[in-house]
Amino acid sequence: MDIRAFQQLIEQRYGARDRDRGTPGTFMWFIEEVGELATALHGDDQANKEEEFADVFAWMCTLANINGVDIEKACEKYVEEGRVEGFK
């Protein structure tokens, strides 16, 4: 599955509820998941790390969806030569 397909899957499953929650509430859920990822990264449980990375990415997709951002398109700046000034 590519990034766009995953983002669309998140939209189909959760889009209406996510829009009802709005950006501030969704951002709080995202930050909570980032905290869980931070905790997982300090441990040795690989399955937990994978789960938390997936959760963070899913919530990031949710934020992108309710704010009209196509993540795959946004990430093109990292693969197209000459698009990112100052990128190291």
C-alpha positions in Angstrom: 0.0 0.0 0.0 1.3 3.5 -0.8 1.0 6.6 1.3 -2.0 8.0 -0.6 -3.9 4.7 -0.4 -3.4 4.5 3.4 -4.4 8.1 3.8 -7.6 7.4 1.8 -8.3 4.3 3.9 -8.1 6.4 7.0 -10.5 8.9 5.5 -13.0 6.3 4.5 -13.0 4.6 7.9 -12.7 7.6 10.2 -13.2 10.8 8.2 -16.6 11.9 9.4 -15.7 11.4 13.1 -12.3 13.0 12.6 -13.9 16.2 11.0 -16.4 16.3 13.9 -13.5 16.2 16.4 -11.7 18.9 14.5 -8.0 19.8 14.3 -7.4 20.8 18.0 -8.9 17.5 19.4 -7.2 15.4 16.7 -3.9 17.1 17.4 -4.2 16.1 21.0 -4.7 12.5 20.1 -1.7 12.7 17.7 0.5 14.1 20.5 -0.6 11.3 22.9 0.4 8.8 20.3 3.8 10.5 19.8 4.3 10.2 23.6 3.5 6.5 23.4 6.0 6.1 20.6 8.6 7.9 22.6 8.0 5.5 25.5 8.2 2.5 23.1 11.5 3.7 21.6 13.1 3.4 25.1 12.2 -0.2 25.3 13.1 -3.4 23.6 9.7 -4.5 22.4 9.9 -4.4 18.6 6.2 -5.2 18.1 5.2 -2.3 20.4 7.5 0.1 18.4 5.9 -1.0 15.2 2.4 -0.5 16.6 3.2 3.0 17.9 4.8 4.0 14.6 1.6 2.9 12.8 -0.6 4.8 15.3 1.4 8.0 14.9 1.3 7.7 11.1 -2.5 7.0 11.2 -3.1 10.1 13.3 -0.9 12.2 11.1 -3.0 11.0 8.1 -6.1 12.0 10.0 -4.7 15.5 10.6 -3.7 15.8 7.0 -7.2 14.7 5.9 -9.1 17.2 7.9 -6.7 19.9 6.8 -6.8 19.1 3.1 -3.2 17.9 2.8 -2.1 15.1 0.5 0.9 13.7 2.4 2.3 11.8 -0.5 2.2 15.0 -2.6 3.7 17.0 0.3 6.6 14.5 0.6 7.6 15.0 -3.1 9.8 17.8 -2.0 12.2 15.1 -0.6 12.4 13.2 -3.9 12.4 15.8 -6.6 15.9 17.3 -7.2 16.2 21.0 -6.6 12.8 21.3 -4.8 14.1 21.9 -1.2 16.4 24.8 -0.6 18.8 24.2 2.2 17.9 20.6 2.5 21.0 18.7 3.7 
